[in-house]
Amino acid sequence: MRVCVIGAGVVGVTSAYFLARQGFDVTLVDSRERPAEVSSFANGGQLSYSYVAPLAGPGVLPNVPSWLLRADSPLRFRPRLDPHQWRWCLDFVLACRASVARTSTAELSTLSYLSRDAMHGLLAQEPIEFGHVRNGKLIAYRDAELLEKARRLVAYQAAHGADQSILSAEETLALEPALNGMRGKLAGAIYTPSEESGDCRLFTEGLFDKLKTLPNVALRMSTNVRGLRRRGAVITAADSDKGDIQAEAFVVASGLGSRTLLGPLGEDLPLYPLKGYSLSVPLAHEDEGPAISVTDYERRIVYARMGKTLRIAAMVDIGSADAAIDPQRIALLKHQVAEIFPKLDLDAAVAWAGLRPATPGSKPIIGPSRSAQNLWLNVGQGALGFTLACGSAALLTAQLAGVATPIDATPFLPK
Ligand SMILES: Cc1cc2nc3c(=O)[nH]c(=O)nc-3n(C[C@H](O)[C@H](O)[C@H](O)COP(=O)(O)OP(=O)(O)OC[C@H]3O[C@@H](n4cnc5c(N)ncnc54)[C@H](O)[C@@H]3O)c2cc1C
């Protein structure tokens, strides 16, 4: 059976790979010339398998007023005359209820551990050079009260298989001396030794190169899909600017472009762009940046070392129309980073902005669409697309193949 996968970001490329390995004939289509040119380009690089709590949680809403008033806030909200924005925000607020967030965390954990296993299995078969390290993750807290609350989350996540511990400020600095700039301000940290990181674009490009070698895969880059042709309950072709693309099944893995593709079929995907920024800073010396991945919790800034580059990612801007770089946000980010890592050469940093394709409750949508019999979705990985890509692809592939799914697919099925 031929499956047409639309989208060559990290989610589409992993989907194409898992489907091809399952024995499907695969056509992978993308409007860009190269894979990973959109949201998967320069993200935070965190493979955050043990830390998948949704963005919506009980701790978020009380913080929102102060975040909205402060110029140095990690969150910026621009209200728009857009019913989709208001509906998404309302659903986000509903998803902040403690019971919902708890259930979502457990469900996302099953997908992230599947992802970790699927990624390790993939790399055993297809070695890809993408700066992949298992260097652990420190979530650093300035506020002792927040650290106390985190203690409860650690206990909860431990019950779901996470290997995490709470460190005092001194223990944190002993483990990661590069955090010395936080001395005197640090309350402590959550340490997860098993966490991984790597460059999402290099991973996606590397896997894309493997796809080129598989006899059952056809690659159609620089090909924009304008819509899906439906006859009765069946999609007959992807209508592209290079002609119709025929297949027996179609997988939409087009990130934020998925909404535009599915709208005409009557499917209103709850995806909204959450804009974020990254800096890629060249490291001249080993001690300039952290060796362990770090999250500065109160500022929501993540740091990951990728070889001789430090990737720094941050901020959630709601209501930004596109992925244009806002110089003020980059200046703020550089200022905040310099406070902790004064030795970094931030003038040499390469800035990037991207849009996270987010659902209100942070759970991706994986499975059969309700708008056609042979249409499948793998979208909405939001802030965790790199982390969840391999598990999402494995789950989708099992569903398409009609075999037992490796985890319960129900929480992720399209509604
Ligand atoms: C600042 C920032 C930091 C992040 N940090 C992390 C992190 O540390 N860890 C993590 O796990 N995740 C992180 N993420 C999230 C992650 O980057 C995304 O979830 C992921 O890249 C989404 O991948 P995707 O394949 O769904 O979408 P995309 O990468 O956007 O791919 C979609 C593809 O579909 C193509 N497409 C769309 N419409 C069409 C069409 N009509 N025809 C043909 N092609 C089409 C596009 O060209 C594109 O190539 C971060 C995101 C941002 C913005």
The ligand as an SDF file (V2000), in Angstrom:
LIG
                    3D

 53 58  0  0  0  0  0  0  0  0999 V2000
   11.7280   27.9790   20.1920 C   0  0  0  0  0  0  0  0  0  0  0  0
   11.3440   26.5210   20.1440 C   0  0  0  0  0  0  0  0  0  0  0  0
   12.0130   25.6210   20.9490 C   0  0  0  0  0  0  0  0  0  0  0  0
   11.6510   24.2670   20.9410 C   0  0  0  0  0  0  0  0  0  0  0  0
   12.3590   23.3990   21.7050 N   0  0  0  0  0  0  0  0  0  0  0  0
   12.0620   22.0690   21.6700 C   0  0  0  0  0  0  0  0  0  0  0  0
   12.8170   21.1550   22.4330 C   0  0  0  0  0  0  0  0  0  0  0  0
   13.7800   21.5190   23.1000 O   0  0  0  0  0  0  0  0  0  0  0  0
   12.4550   19.8370   22.4020 N   0  0  0  0  0  0  0  0  0  0  0  0
   11.3860   19.3930   21.6830 C   0  0  0  0  0  0  0  0  0  0  0  0
   11.0800   18.2120   21.7420 O   0  0  0  0  0  0  0  0  0  0  0  0
   10.6590   20.2590   20.9270 N   0  0  0  0  0  0  0  0  0  0  0  0
   10.9820   21.5750   20.8990 C   0  0  0  0  0  0  0  0  0  0  0  0
   10.2520   22.4600   20.1440 N   0  0  0  0  0  0  0  0  0  0  0  0
    9.0810   21.9720   19.4100 C   0  0  0  0  0  0  0  0  0  0  0  0
    9.4450   21.3490   18.0790 C   0  0  0  0  0  0  0  0  0  0  0  0
   10.3910   22.1440   17.3860 O   0  0  0  0  0  0  0  0  0  0  0  0
    8.1840   21.1940   17.2240 C   0  0  0  0  0  0  0  0  0  0  0  0
    7.1840   20.5280   17.9690 O   0  0  0  0  0  0  0  0  0  0  0  0
    8.4560   20.3600   15.9810 C   0  0  0  0  0  0  0  0  0  0  0  0
    9.4950   20.9450   15.2280 O   0  0  0  0  0  0  0  0  0  0  0  0
    7.2090   20.2340   15.1120 C   0  0  0  0  0  0  0  0  0  0  0  0
    7.5490   19.4160   14.0280 O   0  0  0  0  0  0  0  0  0  0  0  0
    6.5340   19.1670   12.8460 P   0  0  0  0  0  0  0  0  0  0  0  0
    7.1930   18.2010   11.9390 O   0  0  0  0  0  0  0  0  0  0  0  0
    5.1850   18.8680   13.3780 O   0  0  0  0  0  0  0  0  0  0  0  0
    6.3870   20.6040   12.1420 O   0  0  0  0  0  0  0  0  0  0  0  0
    7.3800   21.3520   11.1490 P   0  0  0  0  0  0  0  0  0  0  0  0
    8.7860   21.1440   11.5360 O   0  0  0  0  0  0  0  0  0  0  0  0
    6.8890   22.7400   11.0420 O   0  0  0  0  0  0  0  0  0  0  0  0
    7.1660   20.5830    9.7810 O   0  0  0  0  0  0  0  0  0  0  0  0
    5.9950   20.7160    9.0150 C   0  0  0  0  0  0  0  0  0  0  0  0
    6.3940   20.5950    7.5700 C   0  0  0  0  0  0  0  0  0  0  0  0
    5.2090   20.5520    6.7780 O   0  0  0  0  0  0  0  0  0  0  0  0
    5.4490   21.2850    5.6000 C   0  0  0  0  0  0  0  0  0  0  0  0
    4.1600   21.7180    5.0710 N   0  0  0  0  0  0  0  0  0  0  0  0
    3.1950   22.4100    5.7100 C   0  0  0  0  0  0  0  0  0  0  0  0
    2.1480   22.6060    4.8980 N   0  0  0  0  0  0  0  0  0  0  0  0
    2.4630   22.0210    3.7200 C   0  0  0  0  0  0  0  0  0  0  0  0
    1.7890   21.9020    2.4760 C   0  0  0  0  0  0  0  0  0  0  0  0
    0.5640   22.4210    2.2900 N   0  0  0  0  0  0  0  0  0  0  0  0
    2.4110   21.2590    1.4580 N   0  0  0  0  0  0  0  0  0  0  0  0
    3.6340   20.7190    1.6220 C   0  0  0  0  0  0  0  0  0  0  0  0
    4.3300   20.8140    2.7850 N   0  0  0  0  0  0  0  0  0  0  0  0
    3.7410   21.4540    3.8070 C   0  0  0  0  0  0  0  0  0  0  0  0
    6.3240   22.4540    6.0590 C   0  0  0  0  0  0  0  0  0  0  0  0
    7.0510   22.9960    4.9710 O   0  0  0  0  0  0  0  0  0  0  0  0
    7.2130   21.7810    7.0770 C   0  0  0  0  0  0  0  0  0  0  0  0
    8.4200   21.3110    6.5180 O   0  0  0  0  0  0  0  0  0  0  0  0
   10.5870   23.8220   20.1130 C   0  0  0  0  0  0  0  0  0  0  0  0
    9.9400   24.7270   19.2760 C   0  0  0  0  0  0  0  0  0  0  0  0
   10.3090   26.0700   19.2770 C   0  0  0  0  0  0  0  0  0  0  0  0
    9.6120   27.0170   18.3410 C   0  0  0  0  0  0  0  0  0  0  0  0
  1  2  1  0
  2  3  1  0
  2 52  2  0
  3  4  2  0
  4  5  1  0
  4 50  1  0
  5  6  2  0
  6  7  1  0
  6 13  1  0
  7  8  2  0
  7  9  1  0
  9 10  1  0
 10 11  2  0
 10 12  1  0
 12 13  2  0
 13 14  1  0
 14 15  1  0
 14 50  1  0
 15 16  1  0
 16 17  1  0
 16 18  1  0
 18 19  1  0
 18 20  1  0
 20 21  1  0
 20 22  1  0
 22 23  1  0
 23 24  1  0
 24 25  2  0
 24 26  1  0
 24 27  1  0
 27 28  1  0
 28 29  2  0
 28 30  1  0
 28 31  1  0
 31 32  1  0
 32 33  1  0
 33 34  1  0
 33 48  1  0
 34 35  1  0
 35 36  1  0
 35 46  1  0
 36 37  1  0
 36 45  1  0
 37 38  2  0
 38 39  1  0
 39 40  1  0
 39 45  2  0
 40 41  1  0
 40 42  2  0
 42 43  1  0
 43 44  2  0
 44 45  1  0
 46 47  1  0
 46 48  1  0
 48 49  1  0
 50 51  2  0
 51 52  1  0
 52 53  1  0
M  END
$$$$
